[in-house]
Amino acid sequence: MKKTIILILSATLALCSCDKALERYPLNGPSTGTFPASEEEALSGVLVSYKNLANSEQQYSNFPTRFTDNITDIGTTRVGLSNWNLFVTSTLTQTTGAATYLYGRIYKTAGRIHLVLDKLDKIKDKMSEETYLQFKAELLCLRAYIYDMGCQFYGDIPFIDHCLTLEDYAYARTPKEEVIDRVLREMDDELLDALPVRWEKAKWGTCRLGRAAAYTLKARICLNWGRYADAARYSRIAMELAEGVYTLEPLDCTYYPNAATEGEPSASNLFGFAGETCDEWMWAIQYNKLAASNVHAQIYTYSSRVANGAAGCGPSQALMDTFQCTDGKSITESPLYNWQDPWAHRDPRLDLFCLRSDTRINNVGYSTDPAVKQVRDYNTGAMVNNNDVSGNKSEYGPNGTKGPGGYLWRKYADKAYYGETITKNYEDELDVCIMRYAELLLIDAEANIEMEGGDLKRAQNDINRVRQRVKMPKVTTLDRAELRSALRYERTVELCAEGFRWFDIRRWKGSDGQALAVKVMNGPQYAPAFKNNLSNAKPVIDENWTVSYDPSSTWDGKAFNLRTLLTMYYQVGKDELWPLPDTEIRTNPAINQEDQNPGY
């Protein structure tokens, strides 16, 4: 199935320009002047458009579909890793590559899309009406996906709806409201209804947008921009279509207190290779080692240094303290919580998604204690050097002086990768799920909570379906404010490390009417002490499940023992958006420096 989308790309086009200077058409294959000329070429062009999403990698990681949570309050990055710290300290500039790279990727993907769209009507008679509508729907959905992303990161962006030429390149910024209106209008219900509910699983897997996924995308875009009634309508349609087709994948919620205990927590059946064929994934970016440049290096970025990985990013102390106890209460309210045994009686997603010290990963011991010089490789029974605390550039280890802050992500670990990075194999072909059924449930819940006259019982049921999967107690309230709190908790922990947090904290408002980002992205970001001390900090957890700390408040009354990883700073009127690239301002005569986003 993976080979289908990648290896069909022999007709891949190196250029998207339609300039007349290129009109020298080959007699035995496609060219940029005539492409697509047949149904087969149109399909190839559609698949190339999907494939282009796989090229958006930045500093070893899928970007922005995964990495953006690590530039928020719930994630951390290794010090100096491609200047990611600039994102949380309000020090980006219009030449910061990591901030401007995505802008170019958006328009490169748009170019691939337009290369097919521009000529699709002209070859309509060479395919069935159904196939024509399906190709058109997929391409317009892809364009909606990237333009929605562009508007969220950059605000007003040029709306390009065709292939450009050497003379046709000057486009001013289009107001983001107009862009969103346009992409939603183009995702017309009648057009989407031409899609199969789900493409044939055995042939296409999750590489193509089916009808259920297309309506989910439409609901997601509406939710992103506060169009709650529309989001609720489209999520309802998506859920009706998904009935009996998509479902929540069961997860093993067994608690393993330490590495000496047999086994380890794992959600690899959902987030590892087995997830690629599960019925929770609705749409994913495809990778395959058999195709040139169709791999990423997340295995290296996320792995511990024991496995010769980069220990590049991980959850923050704030996220670790966000996870509820198994009674559904916060750690500051639950009688089950013991700060000296902090991982017991917690929401199972803490261990399933996050890697803490004194456990194991891919069956290899994991400890950030400097006194633990070796850890056991349970695959072989041998003791191996604990590179997380000594040797092998251990200053970059999880809790090193330049590390990400004591914890790593477990969410995408898969035992199939055991030994890979140790042998210098940094290639990763694990597909990147960018839409799954759990998110659809939470979209539906939030839309009904926020819209006037929304179905709060339906929202409650959506939330409880996600919670019951991991054996967390049901939410019983039907109070709108309390359901909002429950929804925000679920999105924070269920979707962590999947790239939603950056958007959520800019969309969600606190009781003061300000975006949550203003609160959570200002102040110290804390990490465990270097000597592996358990945190004695007593957090303050508000109704939005955002975590803050008062250094004078500890569980044992002794000195606050967390260390400051960095100090975050969020400037209102600037950090809502990233800057337009300097190259865009210098080369596009319709956009000048005075058109730049505020503060840059």
C-alpha positions, 0 to 999 in steps of 0.5 A: 500500500505504501508503495502505491502512493510513492512509486507511482511518482515516476511522472513527478514534475520538477517544475510547477511553472507554466511559462511559455519558455517551457512549452517543448513537449516530449512525445513519449511522456508528460511535460509541464506544458501538457500535464495532466493529459490523462486520468492516469497522469491526473492521479499521479499529480494528485498523489504528488500533491499528497507526497509534497506534505512529506517533504516538510521536515525541519531539523530532523522532525516532521514539521509542523505536524509534530514539532510545534507542541515543543514550542509551547508550554507543554513541550520542550526542545534541546538547547540550541536545536535549530534555534527552536528556543527563539519561538518561546522567547519572542525573539524570532526574526523574518530571517529565522529559517525555522519560522520562514521555511514553512511559508515556502513549503505551503506555496510549493505544495500549492504549486503541485496542486495547481499543476493538476487543477489548472488542466483538470477541466480540460481532460474531464472527458477522459475520466468518469464524472465520479473520478473527476469530482474525486480528484477535484475534491482531494486537491481542494481539500489539500489546498484548504489544509495548507492555506488554513495552516498558513493563515494560522501561522502567518495571518493574511497570506497571498491566495494563489489559485493557479500555476504562476509564470515568470511574469505572474508572481506579484500577489498582495496579502489576502485577508485571512478571513477571505482565504478561509471563506474561499477554501471552505466554500470550495469544499462544497458538500456536494463535491465532498459527497463524491468521495468514498467514505474511506478509500479502499484500505488494502490499496490506499491505507490512509494516504487519501482523504475520504469523505469522512476525513474531508468533513473532519477537515472542514470541521477542524478548519471551522473550529480553528476560526471560531465558526462553531455552528459550522464546525458542529454541523460538519463534525456531526456529518463526519461522525455519521459517516465514520460509524462502523468505519472508524473507531478508537483503537484499544490501549493497554493501560497497565501501569509499570512502576519501574524498569525492574518490572516486566514490561513497559507501557506502550501505545505503539499499536496506535502511534507506531507501525501498527497504527498505520493499519488501525481504524483510528487513523483517518489521514496520514502523511506517507513515508517509504524507504523505497522512494528517494528522499521519502524518509524523516529522522524522527526516530533520531530526534526523539530517541534517548542518547542510550540509543544514540539518539538526539534526545531532541525534545520532550514533555515539560514538567508542566505537562507531566503535572497536568495529567489527572489522577485516576479519580479524575482529579488534579494532583493538587486535589486528589487524595491519591497523589503522593509527590514522593511516588508521583507516577502511581494512580495517574491518567495512563496517558502519562506513561503511554505518551511520556517517558519518565526516569526509572522506566524503559523504552523499547525494552531498554532501561531509562534513567536520568540519575547521574549515579546510574552509569549503566542501564539494562538492555532487556532485549539482550540482558546486558548492561549498557552505558547510560549515555543519557547521563555520561559520555556520548555528549551527555550534556545533551541528554534528557536532563543534561545542561543542554537537554530538553528538560528531563523527559522525552516523548514515548508516543511514537516509540516502536520496538521495531526501531530497537537498535536502529540509531545505534547502528547509525540508521537515522531513517524513519518511515513511520507514517505521520498521522495528521487526523484520527478519530479521537480528534474528531470526537474532540472537535465535535465536543468543543463545537457543541460546547462553544456554539449557542444552543450546542448539544452539551449531552453530545459533547459530554458523550464525545469526551467520555468516549475518549476518556473511557478508552484509557479507563478514566472516570466519566465526566458527569457535568452538563455545565457549559463551563465545566465541560469546557474545562474537561474538553481542554484537559482532553485536548491537552493530554490526548493530542499532546505531541501531535502539533495542536497545542500551538493553535489551541492556546491562541484560540482558547480564551481565559476568564480575562478574555485573553488568549491562553498563550498570554498566560502559559507562554510567559514566565519560567519553564521548569525542569527537574533538578539535575540530580534526578530529584523528584519535583517537590513543587506544588503546582497551581492548576486552573480551570483550563488545565494550565499549570503554573508554579509559585516557588514558595509553595512546595509539597514538603515545605522545603526549598523549591527544587525545580530548575529553570530551563528557560524563561518564556516570553509572549508579546501580545500583538506580535507572537500571535503570528510568525513573520513573513520571510525576508525573501518574500518581502524582497522578491514579491513587489506586492508585499513590502516591509510595511506589510510585515506582521507587527513586531518583526 
